């Protein structure tokens, strides 16, 4: 009897459980079908200042090239704010949100956002909004950062404001254009009128930051310099397949699933492969630039690639117009020609056509010049060509190495130096042989006066008899 009662109890308990479950699902179905307003959830980002379009309310225009969608405008209507987002359950596990901005690098600041990111132009400071996903927004902290969106933390770079919102933040403006490729926000002002800064501060870090996208990235430029974009148009076109946006003067709300703010620069005119996407290096950057300007990639230096019997190695001499110029340029040219070089004089200026100038440099085996921005054109030399740098007076070897010699070696160029004596500097006559400027450059640096004397006041008058053996060394290197 006990066995029968046990079986009866078990069967009864099972049927009661099944009945309870059937009843629960019947009530749930009636609840959801009878009250459709509970069948969907509101997403964060609705605005009382700008209209919100639910997917069923708007027939979006077909995507244009690059998946850009222009969202049509309607009359604004009252919408629910972020405060109406469904509260997460207490038992729901919330994954912490990773920081989106990084200020740890001594050279640059940067932010990167994946998800709902919106770029809004403004004539003073353009803004990038980041809206965390619903699973995080209730417990996220609101943050605001100001980013100098170039690869160098210098005063004068217009800042971009990055705002990470939470459920208590004012709603972000609604999207007017959506793009299904990433966006990169950066500035083109600063010191970019100088070709060295143009490459070291913008173009090389732009390559490092964007090349891995293989052109599938849109550039949003703050403090847009039209001359800069036109001058280096071939570099920009080789890095993006899309329209370049003057963000500060743009009146759209541009929405992306991935936005990067700022350029990643590792060293002076140089890339650290260990920190670069796909381990890009400085040699690859030089080859990329050559390809952008339609220069041959794998030809030997011009002297060896030319089969003409009467050929001569070709040397380009950069003639500076300001400080550190050659006072006896004609004698230097004559000495180079006597050694056996064909010499091309160059005085590159601000309005230099980069397409033509790149081809001129490519045709040379040696690029000679005093330390200065003009040597940046070594980027257009062929592999194994020679950078020949004249080092001015005043303990300037460190600058010559960091800014040019080290990057040149990374670009697989050969490097020659000529260190002038005090007597070959115009500072010798100006200050006298017994002055601290001549006798103790290191002491002058400690006083903080070195930059004026050595960088701004100095010109060079080379001792041709002393300089000629180094010219001969350059000539022999070309022939090796």
PLY file of the C-alpha trace (Angstrom):
ply
format ascii 1.0
element vertex 480
property float x
property float y
property float z
element edge 479
property int vertex1
property int vertex2
end_header
0.00 0.00 0.00
2.83 2.39 0.75
4.27 1.71 -2.69
0.91 2.49 -4.40
0.47 5.72 -2.40
3.99 6.82 -3.39
3.26 6.27 -7.10
-0.07 8.11 -6.81
1.58 11.09 -5.12
4.32 11.31 -7.76
1.85 11.22 -10.68
-0.36 13.85 -9.03
2.63 16.14 -8.40
3.76 15.80 -12.03
0.36 16.68 -13.51
0.02 19.65 -11.17
3.44 20.92 -12.34
2.51 20.53 -15.97
-0.74 22.32 -15.41
0.97 25.20 -13.71
3.47 25.58 -16.57
0.72 25.50 -19.25
-1.20 28.14 -17.36
1.85 30.39 -17.01
2.65 30.32 -20.74
-1.01 30.99 -21.64
-1.07 34.12 -19.44
2.28 35.30 -20.83
1.07 34.97 -24.45
-2.11 36.92 -23.71
-0.08 39.59 -21.95
2.32 40.17 -24.83
-0.32 40.12 -27.60
-2.77 42.23 -25.69
-0.26 44.96 -24.77
1.97 45.57 -27.81
3.76 48.54 -26.26
5.70 46.09 -24.13
6.79 44.00 -27.10
9.81 46.27 -27.90
12.39 48.14 -25.89
13.58 51.73 -26.33
17.22 52.28 -27.31
19.42 54.91 -25.78
20.07 58.08 -27.70
16.59 59.48 -28.37
16.50 63.26 -28.31
13.96 65.96 -27.59
16.09 68.41 -29.62
16.32 66.36 -32.82
13.91 63.84 -34.36
14.22 60.08 -33.86
13.18 57.68 -36.62
12.25 54.11 -35.75
13.06 51.61 -38.50
9.40 51.04 -39.42
8.71 54.78 -39.68
11.23 55.71 -42.38
12.13 54.19 -45.72
15.86 54.89 -45.83
17.43 55.94 -49.11
19.60 53.27 -50.77
23.21 53.33 -49.53
25.65 55.26 -51.71
29.29 54.30 -52.21
30.83 53.09 -48.99
27.46 52.26 -47.46
26.62 55.86 -46.60
22.98 56.32 -45.66
21.40 59.78 -45.66
18.58 59.89 -43.14
15.59 62.03 -44.26
14.25 64.71 -41.98
10.74 64.92 -40.49
8.98 67.19 -38.08
10.36 66.69 -34.58
8.16 64.69 -32.28
8.16 64.12 -28.58
10.27 61.16 -27.60
11.16 59.35 -24.45
14.53 60.18 -22.93
17.24 57.98 -21.58
15.50 57.82 -18.22
12.94 55.42 -19.69
15.48 52.72 -20.46
14.55 49.44 -18.86
16.49 48.95 -15.65
18.81 45.94 -15.68
17.99 43.21 -13.22
19.98 43.18 -10.03
21.11 39.63 -10.75
22.31 40.50 -14.28
26.07 40.39 -14.63
27.45 43.65 -16.05
30.72 43.48 -17.96
32.91 46.52 -17.12
33.44 48.96 -19.99
37.01 49.34 -21.17
38.50 52.85 -21.21
38.06 54.50 -24.60
40.73 57.20 -24.22
44.41 56.76 -23.47
46.72 59.53 -22.22
49.62 57.31 -21.18
51.88 57.95 -24.19
54.22 60.93 -23.84
53.85 61.83 -27.53
50.14 61.59 -28.28
46.64 61.20 -26.84
44.05 58.99 -28.47
40.55 57.56 -28.19
38.90 54.59 -29.86
35.21 53.70 -29.78
33.37 50.61 -30.98
29.57 50.71 -31.05
27.39 53.81 -31.30
29.76 56.71 -32.07
28.69 60.06 -33.54
30.83 62.90 -34.90
29.42 66.43 -34.82
31.29 69.36 -36.32
31.70 72.70 -34.58
33.78 75.73 -35.53
35.45 75.83 -32.12
35.71 72.23 -30.97
34.14 69.34 -32.85
32.56 66.67 -30.65
32.53 62.88 -30.79
29.81 61.18 -28.73
30.03 57.59 -27.56
26.88 55.85 -26.35
27.60 52.62 -24.46
25.44 49.55 -25.18
22.22 49.08 -23.13
23.89 46.40 -21.00
26.43 48.94 -19.75
24.85 52.36 -19.95
22.96 52.21 -16.64
26.14 51.73 -14.64
28.55 53.56 -16.92
30.16 56.80 -15.81
29.86 59.87 -18.01
33.23 61.25 -19.10
34.49 64.13 -21.22
37.98 64.44 -22.65
39.76 67.01 -24.79
42.09 65.45 -27.35
44.80 67.08 -29.45
44.09 64.89 -32.44
47.57 64.89 -33.92
50.61 62.79 -33.07
52.27 65.43 -30.91
51.02 67.13 -27.74
51.80 70.68 -28.75
49.91 73.88 -28.09
48.01 75.12 -31.12
46.42 71.84 -32.14
42.65 72.37 -32.06
41.15 70.00 -29.52
38.37 67.50 -30.18
35.89 66.88 -27.36
35.08 63.22 -26.74
31.99 62.54 -24.61
31.14 59.12 -23.24
27.51 59.20 -22.09
25.45 57.34 -19.53
21.72 57.06 -18.82
21.68 60.42 -17.02
23.46 62.34 -19.80
21.64 64.68 -22.18
20.82 62.69 -25.28
23.27 62.73 -28.17
22.07 64.37 -31.40
20.39 61.99 -33.82
22.24 60.63 -36.84
21.72 62.31 -40.19
24.27 60.13 -42.03
25.35 56.60 -41.24
28.51 55.04 -42.63
29.44 51.37 -42.45
33.20 51.99 -42.45
35.34 53.31 -39.56
36.20 57.00 -39.18
39.50 58.60 -38.17
39.46 62.09 -36.63
42.67 64.15 -36.77
43.99 67.69 -37.24
46.08 69.11 -40.09
47.15 72.38 -38.49
50.11 72.88 -36.15
53.56 73.05 -37.75
52.62 71.32 -40.99
53.80 74.22 -43.18
57.25 72.68 -42.54
57.72 69.52 -44.63
59.45 67.65 -41.80
56.50 68.28 -39.48
54.07 67.51 -42.31
55.52 64.01 -42.56
56.61 63.37 -38.97
53.52 64.81 -37.25
50.76 63.91 -39.73
51.49 61.81 -42.82
53.63 59.08 -41.24
51.39 58.72 -38.14
48.37 58.78 -40.48
49.89 55.82 -42.32
50.56 54.02 -39.03
47.01 54.61 -37.77
44.99 54.01 -40.95
46.90 51.78 -43.36
45.54 48.57 -41.85
42.01 49.61 -42.91
43.11 49.13 -46.55
41.32 52.31 -47.65
38.04 51.39 -45.95
38.12 54.34 -43.56
36.80 57.90 -43.74
38.91 60.85 -42.62
37.23 63.55 -40.53
39.70 66.45 -40.35
39.56 69.17 -37.71
41.14 72.57 -38.33
41.07 71.58 -41.99
43.92 73.05 -44.04
42.84 72.91 -47.68
46.36 73.62 -48.99
47.71 70.69 -46.98
45.18 68.21 -48.30
45.78 69.41 -51.87
49.57 69.36 -51.54
49.67 65.80 -50.21
46.60 64.61 -52.08
48.32 61.49 -53.42
49.07 60.29 -49.89
45.49 60.87 -48.75
44.03 59.12 -51.80
46.23 56.11 -51.16
44.90 55.78 -47.60
41.14 56.36 -47.99
38.59 55.44 -50.62
36.10 58.01 -49.34
35.39 61.72 -49.29
37.51 63.67 -46.82
35.31 65.68 -44.46
36.08 69.18 -43.14
34.59 68.28 -39.78
34.58 71.71 -38.11
32.43 73.14 -40.92
30.27 70.04 -41.39
26.63 70.27 -40.32
25.79 66.58 -40.40
25.65 64.18 -37.48
27.86 61.41 -38.83
27.42 58.02 -37.19
29.84 55.12 -37.26
30.30 51.82 -35.48
34.00 52.54 -35.04
35.72 55.91 -34.56
39.38 56.58 -33.80
40.39 60.04 -32.55
44.03 61.10 -32.90
47.11 59.86 -34.75
49.57 57.35 -33.34
53.16 58.57 -33.65
55.99 56.59 -32.08
59.21 58.43 -32.87
60.55 61.31 -34.95
59.84 60.46 -38.62
59.90 56.81 -37.61
57.66 53.84 -36.81
58.12 51.32 -34.01
57.06 48.02 -35.66
56.32 46.43 -32.28
53.58 49.01 -31.67
52.23 49.33 -35.20
49.35 47.39 -36.77
50.66 44.55 -38.94
54.14 45.51 -37.69
54.46 48.32 -40.21
57.92 49.90 -40.25
59.60 53.02 -41.61
60.84 51.23 -44.73
57.28 50.22 -45.60
56.18 53.82 -45.17
58.84 55.02 -47.61
57.76 52.38 -50.13
54.12 53.35 -49.62
54.93 57.00 -50.36
56.90 56.02 -53.45
53.97 53.97 -54.68
51.55 56.84 -54.00
53.69 59.11 -56.19
54.04 56.42 -58.90
57.79 56.02 -58.34
59.44 52.66 -59.14
59.53 50.41 -56.09
62.33 47.93 -56.66
64.72 49.58 -59.11
68.34 50.03 -58.06
69.75 53.52 -57.49
69.67 55.55 -60.74
73.41 55.26 -61.40
73.26 51.46 -61.42
69.88 51.25 -63.15
71.13 53.44 -66.03
73.01 51.54 -68.73
74.40 54.63 -70.47
78.19 54.57 -70.86
78.62 58.27 -70.13
76.46 58.25 -67.02
77.48 60.07 -63.85
76.20 59.64 -60.31
73.66 62.36 -59.64
73.67 64.49 -56.47
70.90 66.85 -55.39
72.06 69.71 -53.16
69.40 71.30 -50.96
70.04 75.05 -50.79
68.35 76.51 -47.75
67.03 80.05 -47.88
67.07 80.85 -44.17
69.47 79.86 -41.43
72.07 77.10 -41.86
72.46 77.93 -45.53
75.67 77.35 -47.47
77.55 80.64 -47.82
79.82 79.17 -50.50
77.28 77.03 -52.37
78.97 77.60 -55.74
82.28 76.25 -54.43
80.53 73.19 -52.97
78.81 72.49 -56.30
82.08 72.90 -58.20
83.84 70.49 -55.82
81.10 67.88 -56.23
81.29 68.17 -60.01
85.08 67.87 -59.91
84.77 64.61 -57.97
82.50 63.27 -60.72
78.92 64.03 -59.73
76.22 65.53 -61.91
74.76 68.15 -59.56
71.15 69.30 -59.35
70.53 72.43 -57.29
67.27 72.54 -55.37
65.61 75.25 -53.33
62.33 73.55 -52.32
59.72 76.04 -51.19
56.26 76.04 -49.64
54.55 75.97 -53.04
56.71 73.20 -54.45
54.72 70.72 -56.57
55.26 67.46 -54.72
54.61 65.29 -57.77
57.39 66.88 -59.82
59.80 67.23 -56.92
59.38 63.58 -55.91
60.44 62.53 -59.41
63.51 64.80 -59.27
64.66 63.29 -55.98
64.00 59.78 -57.29
66.41 60.46 -60.15
69.29 61.14 -57.72
71.77 58.83 -56.02
72.75 61.27 -53.25
70.80 63.94 -51.36
73.14 66.52 -49.77
72.15 69.28 -47.39
72.75 70.99 -44.08
70.59 69.80 -41.21
67.08 71.05 -41.92
63.60 70.24 -43.18
64.65 69.86 -46.82
66.33 66.55 -45.98
62.86 65.09 -45.38
62.75 64.60 -49.15
64.99 61.57 -48.60
61.65 59.72 -48.49
61.64 59.91 -52.30
65.12 58.35 -52.68
65.54 54.78 -53.84
66.74 51.97 -51.59
70.53 52.19 -50.98
70.69 55.81 -52.10
72.69 58.13 -49.82
71.58 60.79 -47.36
74.56 63.15 -46.96
73.97 65.46 -43.99
76.19 68.41 -43.08
76.17 68.81 -39.29
76.28 72.48 -38.14
78.34 73.71 -35.20
76.92 73.43 -31.70
76.56 69.86 -30.43
73.86 69.07 -33.00
74.73 65.44 -33.72
71.88 64.20 -31.54
69.32 66.16 -33.59
70.88 65.07 -36.87
70.65 61.44 -35.80
67.15 61.46 -34.31
65.48 63.55 -37.00
67.20 62.20 -40.13
70.03 59.66 -39.86
68.18 57.08 -37.78
64.98 57.26 -39.88
67.10 57.10 -43.07
68.72 53.87 -41.95
65.29 52.44 -41.11
64.23 53.41 -44.65
67.20 51.35 -45.95
69.15 54.35 -47.13
72.88 54.83 -46.57
74.05 57.72 -44.40
77.08 60.03 -44.63
77.92 62.95 -42.34
80.22 65.91 -42.50
80.77 67.64 -39.15
81.89 71.23 -39.63
84.52 72.89 -37.47
83.88 76.10 -35.54
85.79 78.04 -38.21
83.30 76.83 -40.86
80.41 78.43 -38.97
79.50 82.11 -39.30
79.14 82.08 -35.50
82.94 82.05 -35.28
83.23 85.54 -36.75
80.10 86.81 -35.03
80.93 85.80 -31.44
84.70 85.22 -31.52
86.82 82.19 -30.86
86.82 82.73 -27.08
83.04 82.95 -26.67
80.98 80.25 -24.98
79.10 79.82 -28.28
82.29 78.47 -29.82
84.11 76.96 -26.84
81.33 75.39 -24.80
78.09 74.54 -26.66
76.98 72.25 -23.84
77.13 75.11 -21.34
75.10 77.29 -23.68
72.47 74.55 -23.84
72.26 74.52 -20.05
71.60 78.25 -20.12
68.79 77.70 -22.61
70.26 79.93 -25.34
71.53 77.27 -27.74
68.51 77.16 -30.05
68.84 80.82 -31.02
72.54 80.68 -31.81
72.92 77.27 -33.39
69.56 76.89 -35.09
68.52 80.42 -36.06
71.72 82.50 -36.41
74.18 80.10 -37.98
75.20 79.76 -41.63
77.89 77.48 -43.02
80.99 78.17 -45.10
82.60 74.81 -45.79
86.34 74.30 -46.02
86.45 72.77 -49.52
89.81 71.07 -49.00
88.46 69.41 -45.85
85.06 68.63 -47.42
86.32 67.10 -50.69
87.46 63.73 -49.20
83.93 63.13 -47.90
82.54 63.95 -51.36
84.93 61.34 -52.76
83.68 58.84 -50.19
80.10 59.49 -51.33
81.16 58.97 -54.94
82.75 55.60 -54.12
79.69 54.47 -52.13
77.47 55.07 -55.15
79.72 52.88 -57.29
79.91 49.99 -54.81
0 1
1 2
2 3
3 4
4 5
5 6
6 7
7 8
8 9
9 10
10 11
11 12
12 13
13 14
14 15
15 16
16 17
17 18
18 19
19 20
20 21
21 22
22 23
23 24
24 25
25 26
26 27
27 28
28 29
29 30
30 31
31 32
32 33
33 34
34 35
35 36
36 37
37 38
38 39
39 40
40 41
41 42
42 43
43 44
44 45
45 46
46 47
47 48
48 49
49 50
50 51
51 52
52 53
53 54
54 55
55 56
56 57
57 58
58 59
59 60
60 61
61 62
62 63
63 64
64 65
65 66
66 67
67 68
68 69
69 70
70 71
71 72
72 73
73 74
74 75
75 76
76 77
77 78
78 79
79 80
80 81
81 82
82 83
83 84
84 85
85 86
86 87
87 88
88 89
89 90
90 91
91 92
92 93
93 94
94 95
95 96
96 97
97 98
98 99
99 100
100 101
101 102
102 103
103 104
104 105
105 106
106 107
107 108
108 109
109 110
110 111
111 112
112 113
113 114
114 115
115 116
116 117
117 118
118 119
119 120
120 121
121 122
122 123
123 124
124 125
125 126
126 127
127 128
128 129
129 130
130 131
131 132
132 133
133 134
134 135
135 136
136 137
137 138
138 139
139 140
140 141
141 142
142 143
143 144
144 145
145 146
146 147
147 148
148 149
149 150
150 151
151 152
152 153
153 154
154 155
155 156
156 157
157 158
158 159
159 160
160 161
161 162
162 163
163 164
164 165
165 166
166 167
167 168
168 169
169 170
170 171
171 172
172 173
173 174
174 175
175 176
176 177
177 178
178 179
179 180
180 181
181 182
182 183
183 184
184 185
185 186
186 187
187 188
188 189
189 190
190 191
191 192
192 193
193 194
194 195
195 196
196 197
197 198
198 199
199 200
200 201
201 202
202 203
203 204
204 205
205 206
206 207
207 208
208 209
209 210
210 211
211 212
212 213
213 214
214 215
215 216
216 217
217 218
218 219
219 220
220 221
221 222
222 223
223 224
224 225
225 226
226 227
227 228
228 229
229 230
230 231
231 232
232 233
233 234
234 235
235 236
236 237
237 238
238 239
239 240
240 241
241 242
242 243
243 244
244 245
245 246
246 247
247 248
248 249
249 250
250 251
251 252
252 253
253 254
254 255
255 256
256 257
257 258
258 259
259 260
260 261
261 262
262 263
263 264
264 265
265 266
266 267
267 268
268 269
269 270
270 271
271 272
272 273
273 274
274 275
275 276
276 277
277 278
278 279
279 280
280 281
281 282
282 283
283 284
284 285
285 286
286 287
287 288
288 289
289 290
290 291
291 292
292 293
293 294
294 295
295 296
296 297
297 298
298 299
299 300
300 301
301 302
302 303
303 304
304 305
305 306
306 307
307 308
308 309
309 310
310 311
311 312
312 313
313 314
314 315
315 316
316 317
317 318
318 319
319 320
320 321
321 322
322 323
323 324
324 325
325 326
326 327
327 328
328 329
329 330
330 331
331 332
332 333
333 334
334 335
335 336
336 337
337 338
338 339
339 340
340 341
341 342
342 343
343 344
344 345
345 346
346 347
347 348
348 349
349 350
350 351
351 352
352 353
353 354
354 355
355 356
356 357
357 358
358 359
359 360
360 361
361 362
362 363
363 364
364 365
365 366
366 367
367 368
368 369
369 370
370 371
371 372
372 373
373 374
374 375
375 376
376 377
377 378
378 379
379 380
380 381
381 382
382 383
383 384
384 385
385 386
386 387
387 388
388 389
389 390
390 391
391 392
392 393
393 394
394 395
395 396
396 397
397 398
398 399
399 400
400 401
401 402
402 403
403 404
404 405
405 406
406 407
407 408
408 409
409 410
410 411
411 412
412 413
413 414
414 415
415 416
416 417
417 418
418 419
419 420
420 421
421 422
422 423
423 424
424 425
425 426
426 427
427 428
428 429
429 430
430 431
431 432
432 433
433 434
434 435
435 436
436 437
437 438
438 439
439 440
440 441
441 442
442 443
443 444
444 445
445 446
446 447
447 448
448 449
449 450
450 451
451 452
452 453
453 454
454 455
455 456
456 457
457 458
458 459
459 460
460 461
461 462
462 463
463 464
464 465
465 466
466 467
467 468
468 469
469 470
470 471
471 472
472 473
473 474
474 475
475 476
476 477
477 478
478 479
